[in-house]
Amino acid sequence: MEITSVSVQKENKDNSRMIGYAEIIFDNCLKVNGIRIIKGNTRIFAAMPNKKMQDGKYKDYVHPINTELRKKIDDAVEEAYNKED
């Protein structure tokens, strides 16, 4: 699965580690919206869209099932974020 497009929208919220949102298109046929861009202690990473459940826990709607795809997503989001004005 290849990432064919990434777009980001930067956010400026005081005292927040969330620094924006991203949407990614895979293989020109699957689009994932609502990806949060988080500034971690050592890097920027993508937090997949999720929903808060009744028990207070969060459940991802979409998530990569292997580390290779996770790294591709994080790298692509970080690159797009750094290119954005």
MODELLER restraints for C-alpha pairs under 7 A, 6 or more apart:
rsr = mdl.restraints
at = mdl.atoms
rsr.add(forms.Gaussian(group=physical.xy_distance, feature=features.Distance(at['CA:1:A'], at['CA:26:A']), mean=6.59, stdev=0.5))
rsr.add(forms.Gaussian(group=physical.xy_distance, feature=features.Distance(at['CA:1:A'], at['CA:27:A']), mean=6.34, stdev=0.5))
rsr.add(forms.Gaussian(group=physical.xy_distance, feature=features.Distance(at['CA:2:A'], at['CA:26:A']), mean=5.61, stdev=0.5))
rsr.add(forms.Gaussian(group=physical.xy_distance, feature=features.Distance(at['CA:2:A'], at['CA:27:A']), mean=5.40, stdev=0.5))
rsr.add(forms.Gaussian(group=physical.xy_distance, feature=features.Distance(at['CA:3:A'], at['CA:24:A']), mean=6.99, stdev=0.5))
rsr.add(forms.Gaussian(group=physical.xy_distance, feature=features.Distance(at['CA:3:A'], at['CA:25:A']), mean=5.98, stdev=0.5))
rsr.add(forms.Gaussian(group=physical.xy_distance, feature=features.Distance(at['CA:3:A'], at['CA:26:A']), mean=4.53, stdev=0.5))
rsr.add(forms.Gaussian(group=physical.xy_distance, feature=features.Distance(at['CA:3:A'], at['CA:27:A']), mean=6.14, stdev=0.5))
rsr.add(forms.Gaussian(group=physical.xy_distance, feature=features.Distance(at['CA:4:A'], at['CA:25:A']), mean=5.62, stdev=0.5))
rsr.add(forms.Gaussian(group=physical.xy_distance, feature=features.Distance(at['CA:4:A'], at['CA:26:A']), mean=5.47, stdev=0.5))
rsr.add(forms.Gaussian(group=physical.xy_distance, feature=features.Distance(at['CA:4:A'], at['CA:27:A']), mean=5.73, stdev=0.5))
rsr.add(forms.Gaussian(group=physical.xy_distance, feature=features.Distance(at['CA:4:A'], at['CA:28:A']), mean=5.99, stdev=0.5))
rsr.add(forms.Gaussian(group=physical.xy_distance, feature=features.Distance(at['CA:5:A'], at['CA:24:A']), mean=5.70, stdev=0.5))
rsr.add(forms.Gaussian(group=physical.xy_distance, feature=features.Distance(at['CA:5:A'], at['CA:25:A']), mean=5.02, stdev=0.5))
rsr.add(forms.Gaussian(group=physical.xy_distance, feature=features.Distance(at['CA:6:A'], at['CA:22:A']), mean=6.90, stdev=0.5))
rsr.add(forms.Gaussian(group=physical.xy_distance, feature=features.Distance(at['CA:6:A'], at['CA:23:A']), mean=5.82, stdev=0.5))
rsr.add(forms.Gaussian(group=physical.xy_distance, feature=features.Distance(at['CA:6:A'], at['CA:24:A']), mean=4.56, stdev=0.5))
rsr.add(forms.Gaussian(group=physical.xy_distance, feature=features.Distance(at['CA:6:A'], at['CA:25:A']), mean=6.47, stdev=0.5))
rsr.add(forms.Gaussian(group=physical.xy_distance, feature=features.Distance(at['CA:6:A'], at['CA:77:A']), mean=6.73, stdev=0.5))
rsr.add(forms.Gaussian(group=physical.xy_distance, feature=features.Distance(at['CA:6:A'], at['CA:80:A']), mean=6.56, stdev=0.5))
rsr.add(forms.Gaussian(group=physical.xy_distance, feature=features.Distance(at['CA:7:A'], at['CA:22:A']), mean=5.58, stdev=0.5))
rsr.add(forms.Gaussian(group=physical.xy_distance, feature=features.Distance(at['CA:7:A'], at['CA:23:A']), mean=5.49, stdev=0.5))
rsr.add(forms.Gaussian(group=physical.xy_distance, feature=features.Distance(at['CA:7:A'], at['CA:24:A']), mean=6.65, stdev=0.5))
rsr.add(forms.Gaussian(group=physical.xy_distance, feature=features.Distance(at['CA:7:A'], at['CA:80:A']), mean=6.65, stdev=0.5))
rsr.add(forms.Gaussian(group=physical.xy_distance, feature=features.Distance(at['CA:8:A'], at['CA:20:A']), mean=6.91, stdev=0.5))
rsr.add(forms.Gaussian(group=physical.xy_distance, feature=features.Distance(at['CA:8:A'], at['CA:21:A']), mean=5.60, stdev=0.5))
rsr.add(forms.Gaussian(group=physical.xy_distance, feature=features.Distance(at['CA:8:A'], at['CA:22:A']), mean=4.27, stdev=0.5))
rsr.add(forms.Gaussian(group=physical.xy_distance, feature=features.Distance(at['CA:8:A'], at['CA:23:A']), mean=6.55, stdev=0.5))
rsr.add(forms.Gaussian(group=physical.xy_distance, feature=features.Distance(at['CA:8:A'], at['CA:80:A']), mean=6.58, stdev=0.5))
rsr.add(forms.Gaussian(group=physical.xy_distance, feature=features.Distance(at['CA:8:A'], at['CA:81:A']), mean=6.08, stdev=0.5))
rsr.add(forms.Gaussian(group=physical.xy_distance, feature=features.Distance(at['CA:9:A'], at['CA:20:A']), mean=5.43, stdev=0.5))
rsr.add(forms.Gaussian(group=physical.xy_distance, feature=features.Distance(at['CA:9:A'], at['CA:21:A']), mean=5.23, stdev=0.5))
rsr.add(forms.Gaussian(group=physical.xy_distance, feature=features.Distance(at['CA:9:A'], at['CA:22:A']), mean=6.33, stdev=0.5))
rsr.add(forms.Gaussian(group=physical.xy_distance, feature=features.Distance(at['CA:10:A'], at['CA:19:A']), mean=5.91, stdev=0.5))
rsr.add(forms.Gaussian(group=physical.xy_distance, feature=features.Distance(at['CA:10:A'], at['CA:20:A']), mean=4.13, stdev=0.5))
rsr.add(forms.Gaussian(group=physical.xy_distance, feature=features.Distance(at['CA:10:A'], at['CA:21:A']), mean=6.50, stdev=0.5))
rsr.add(forms.Gaussian(group=physical.xy_distance, feature=features.Distance(at['CA:11:A'], at['CA:19:A']), mean=5.03, stdev=0.5))
rsr.add(forms.Gaussian(group=physical.xy_distance, feature=features.Distance(at['CA:11:A'], at['CA:20:A']), mean=4.52, stdev=0.5))
rsr.add(forms.Gaussian(group=physical.xy_distance, feature=features.Distance(at['CA:12:A'], at['CA:19:A']), mean=6.30, stdev=0.5))
rsr.add(forms.Gaussian(group=physical.xy_distance, feature=features.Distance(at['CA:17:A'], at['CA:38:A']), mean=5.51, stdev=0.5))
rsr.add(forms.Gaussian(group=physical.xy_distance, feature=features.Distance(at['CA:17:A'], at['CA:39:A']), mean=5.15, stdev=0.5))
rsr.add(forms.Gaussian(group=physical.xy_distance, feature=features.Distance(at['CA:18:A'], at['CA:36:A']), mean=6.71, stdev=0.5))
rsr.add(forms.Gaussian(group=physical.xy_distance, feature=features.Distance(at['CA:18:A'], at['CA:37:A']), mean=5.74, stdev=0.5))
rsr.add(forms.Gaussian(group=physical.xy_distance, feature=features.Distance(at['CA:18:A'], at['CA:38:A']), mean=4.46, stdev=0.5))
rsr.add(forms.Gaussian(group=physical.xy_distance, feature=features.Distance(at['CA:18:A'], at['CA:39:A']), mean=6.28, stdev=0.5))
rsr.add(forms.Gaussian(group=physical.xy_distance, feature=features.Distance(at['CA:19:A'], at['CA:37:A']), mean=5.62, stdev=0.5))
rsr.add(forms.Gaussian(group=physical.xy_distance, feature=features.Distance(at['CA:19:A'], at['CA:38:A']), mean=5.80, stdev=0.5))
rsr.add(forms.Gaussian(group=physical.xy_distance, feature=features.Distance(at['CA:19:A'], at['CA:39:A']), mean=6.55, stdev=0.5))
rsr.add(forms.Gaussian(group=physical.xy_distance, feature=features.Distance(at['CA:20:A'], at['CA:36:A']), mean=6.02, stdev=0.5))
rsr.add(forms.Gaussian(group=physical.xy_distance, feature=features.Distance(at['CA:20:A'], at['CA:37:A']), mean=4.96, stdev=0.5))
rsr.add(forms.Gaussian(group=physical.xy_distance, feature=features.Distance(at['CA:21:A'], at['CA:34:A']), mean=6.30, stdev=0.5))
rsr.add(forms.Gaussian(group=physical.xy_distance, feature=features.Distance(at['CA:21:A'], at['CA:35:A']), mean=5.49, stdev=0.5))
rsr.add(forms.Gaussian(group=physical.xy_distance, feature=features.Distance(at['CA:21:A'], at['CA:36:A']), mean=4.57, stdev=0.5))
rsr.add(forms.Gaussian(group=physical.xy_distance, feature=features.Distance(at['CA:21:A'], at['CA:37:A']), mean=5.40, stdev=0.5))
rsr.add(forms.Gaussian(group=physical.xy_distance, feature=features.Distance(at['CA:22:A'], at['CA:33:A']), mean=6.69, stdev=0.5))
rsr.add(forms.Gaussian(group=physical.xy_distance, feature=features.Distance(at['CA:22:A'], at['CA:34:A']), mean=6.40, stdev=0.5))
rsr.add(forms.Gaussian(group=physical.xy_distance, feature=features.Distance(at['CA:22:A'], at['CA:35:A']), mean=5.00, stdev=0.5))
rsr.add(forms.Gaussian(group=physical.xy_distance, feature=features.Distance(at['CA:22:A'], at['CA:36:A']), mean=6.29, stdev=0.5))
rsr.add(forms.Gaussian(group=physical.xy_distance, feature=features.Distance(at['CA:22:A'], at['CA:37:A']), mean=6.75, stdev=0.5))
rsr.add(forms.Gaussian(group=physical.xy_distance, feature=features.Distance(at['CA:22:A'], at['CA:77:A']), mean=6.99, stdev=0.5))
rsr.add(forms.Gaussian(group=physical.xy_distance, feature=features.Distance(at['CA:23:A'], at['CA:31:A']), mean=6.98, stdev=0.5))
rsr.add(forms.Gaussian(group=physical.xy_distance, feature=features.Distance(at['CA:23:A'], at['CA:32:A']), mean=5.52, stdev=0.5))
rsr.add(forms.Gaussian(group=physical.xy_distance, feature=features.Distance(at['CA:23:A'], at['CA:33:A']), mean=4.49, stdev=0.5))
rsr.add(forms.Gaussian(group=physical.xy_distance, feature=features.Distance(at['CA:23:A'], at['CA:34:A']), mean=6.40, stdev=0.5))
rsr.add(forms.Gaussian(group=physical.xy_distance, feature=features.Distance(at['CA:23:A'], at['CA:35:A']), mean=6.13, stdev=0.5))
rsr.add(forms.Gaussian(group=physical.xy_distance, feature=features.Distance(at['CA:24:A'], at['CA:31:A']), mean=5.66, stdev=0.5))
rsr.add(forms.Gaussian(group=physical.xy_distance, feature=features.Distance(at['CA:24:A'], at['CA:32:A']), mean=5.33, stdev=0.5))
rsr.add(forms.Gaussian(group=physical.xy_distance, feature=features.Distance(at['CA:24:A'], at['CA:33:A']), mean=6.80, stdev=0.5))
rsr.add(forms.Gaussian(group=physical.xy_distance, feature=features.Distance(at['CA:25:A'], at['CA:31:A']), mean=4.32, stdev=0.5))
rsr.add(forms.Gaussian(group=physical.xy_distance, feature=features.Distance(at['CA:25:A'], at['CA:32:A']), mean=6.43, stdev=0.5))
rsr.add(forms.Gaussian(group=physical.xy_distance, feature=features.Distance(at['CA:34:A'], at['CA:49:A']), mean=5.33, stdev=0.5))
rsr.add(forms.Gaussian(group=physical.xy_distance, feature=features.Distance(at['CA:35:A'], at['CA:46:A']), mean=6.25, stdev=0.5))
rsr.add(forms.Gaussian(group=physical.xy_distance, feature=features.Distance(at['CA:35:A'], at['CA:47:A']), mean=5.68, stdev=0.5))
rsr.add(forms.Gaussian(group=physical.xy_distance, feature=features.Distance(at['CA:35:A'], at['CA:48:A']), mean=4.96, stdev=0.5))
rsr.add(forms.Gaussian(group=physical.xy_distance, feature=features.Distance(at['CA:35:A'], at['CA:49:A']), mean=5.29, stdev=0.5))
rsr.add(forms.Gaussian(group=physical.xy_distance, feature=features.Distance(at['CA:36:A'], at['CA:46:A']), mean=5.79, stdev=0.5))
rsr.add(forms.Gaussian(group=physical.xy_distance, feature=features.Distance(at['CA:36:A'], at['CA:47:A']), mean=5.00, stdev=0.5))
rsr.add(forms.Gaussian(group=physical.xy_distance, feature=features.Distance(at['CA:36:A'], at['CA:48:A']), mean=6.57, stdev=0.5))
rsr.add(forms.Gaussian(group=physical.xy_distance, feature=features.Distance(at['CA:37:A'], at['CA:44:A']), mean=6.87, stdev=0.5))
rsr.add(forms.Gaussian(group=physical.xy_distance, feature=features.Distance(at['CA:37:A'], at['CA:45:A']), mean=5.91, stdev=0.5))
rsr.add(forms.Gaussian(group=physical.xy_distance, feature=features.Distance(at['CA:37:A'], at['CA:46:A']), mean=4.90, stdev=0.5))
rsr.add(forms.Gaussian(group=physical.xy_distance, feature=features.Distance(at['CA:37:A'], at['CA:47:A']), mean=6.25, stdev=0.5))
rsr.add(forms.Gaussian(group=physical.xy_distance, feature=features.Distance(at['CA:38:A'], at['CA:44:A']), mean=5.67, stdev=0.5))
rsr.add(forms.Gaussian(group=physical.xy_distance, feature=features.Distance(at['CA:38:A'], at['CA:45:A']), mean=5.41, stdev=0.5))
rsr.add(forms.Gaussian(group=physical.xy_distance, feature=features.Distance(at['CA:38:A'], at['CA:46:A']), mean=6.23, stdev=0.5))
rsr.add(forms.Gaussian(group=physical.xy_distance, feature=features.Distance(at['CA:38:A'], at['CA:47:A']), mean=6.82, stdev=0.5))
rsr.add(forms.Gaussian(group=physical.xy_distance, feature=features.Distance(at['CA:39:A'], at['CA:45:A']), mean=6.61, stdev=0.5))
rsr.add(forms.Gaussian(group=physical.xy_distance, feature=features.Distance(at['CA:44:A'], at['CA:78:A']), mean=5.96, stdev=0.5))
rsr.add(forms.Gaussian(group=physical.xy_distance, feature=features.Distance(at['CA:45:A'], at['CA:74:A']), mean=5.05, stdev=0.5))
rsr.add(forms.Gaussian(group=physical.xy_distance, feature=features.Distance(at['CA:45:A'], at['CA:78:A']), mean=6.88, stdev=0.5))
rsr.add(forms.Gaussian(group=physical.xy_distance, feature=features.Distance(at['CA:46:A'], at['CA:74:A']), mean=5.47, stdev=0.5))
rsr.add(forms.Gaussian(group=physical.xy_distance, feature=features.Distance(at['CA:46:A'], at['CA:77:A']), mean=6.74, stdev=0.5))
rsr.add(forms.Gaussian(group=physical.xy_distance, feature=features.Distance(at['CA:48:A'], at['CA:60:A']), mean=6.27, stdev=0.5))
rsr.add(forms.Gaussian(group=physical.xy_distance, feature=features.Distance(at['CA:48:A'], at['CA:62:A']), mean=6.26, stdev=0.5))
rsr.add(forms.Gaussian(group=physical.xy_distance, feature=features.Distance(at['CA:48:A'], at['CA:63:A']), mean=6.10, stdev=0.5))
rsr.add(forms.Gaussian(group=physical.xy_distance, feature=features.Distance(at['CA:49:A'], at['CA:60:A']), mean=5.76, stdev=0.5))
rsr.add(forms.Gaussian(group=physical.xy_distance, feature=features.Distance(at['CA:49:A'], at['CA:61:A']), mean=5.76, stdev=0.5))
rsr.add(forms.Gaussian(group=physical.xy_distance, feature=features.Distance(at['CA:49:A'], at['CA:62:A']), mean=6.47, stdev=0.5))
rsr.add(forms.Gaussian(group=physical.xy_distance, feature=features.Distance(at['CA:50:A'], at['CA:58:A']), mean=6.24, stdev=0.5))
rsr.add(forms.Gaussian(group=physical.xy_distance, feature=features.Distance(at['CA:50:A'], at['CA:59:A']), mean=5.29, stdev=0.5))
rsr.add(forms.Gaussian(group=physical.xy_distance, feature=features.Distance(at['CA:50:A'], at['CA:60:A']), mean=4.04, stdev=0.5))
rsr.add(forms.Gaussian(group=physical.xy_distance, feature=features.Distance(at['CA:50:A'], at['CA:61:A']), mean=5.26, stdev=0.5))
rsr.add(forms.Gaussian(group=physical.xy_distance, feature=features.Distance(at['CA:51:A'], at['CA:58:A']), mean=5.49, stdev=0.5))
rsr.add(forms.Gaussian(group=physical.xy_distance, feature=features.Distance(at['CA:51:A'], at['CA:59:A']), mean=5.45, stdev=0.5))
rsr.add(forms.Gaussian(group=physical.xy_distance, feature=features.Distance(at['CA:51:A'], at['CA:60:A']), mean=6.53, stdev=0.5))
rsr.add(forms.Gaussian(group=physical.xy_distance, feature=features.Distance(at['CA:52:A'], at['CA:58:A']), mean=4.42, stdev=0.5))
rsr.add(forms.Gaussian(group=physical.xy_distance, feature=features.Distance(at['CA:52:A'], at['CA:59:A']), mean=6.49, stdev=0.5))
rsr.add(forms.Gaussian(group=physical.xy_distance, feature=features.Distance(at['CA:53:A'], at['CA:59:A']), mean=6.93, stdev=0.5))
rsr.add(forms.Gaussian(group=physical.xy_distance, feature=features.Distance(at['CA:64:A'], at['CA:70:A']), mean=5.62, stdev=0.5))
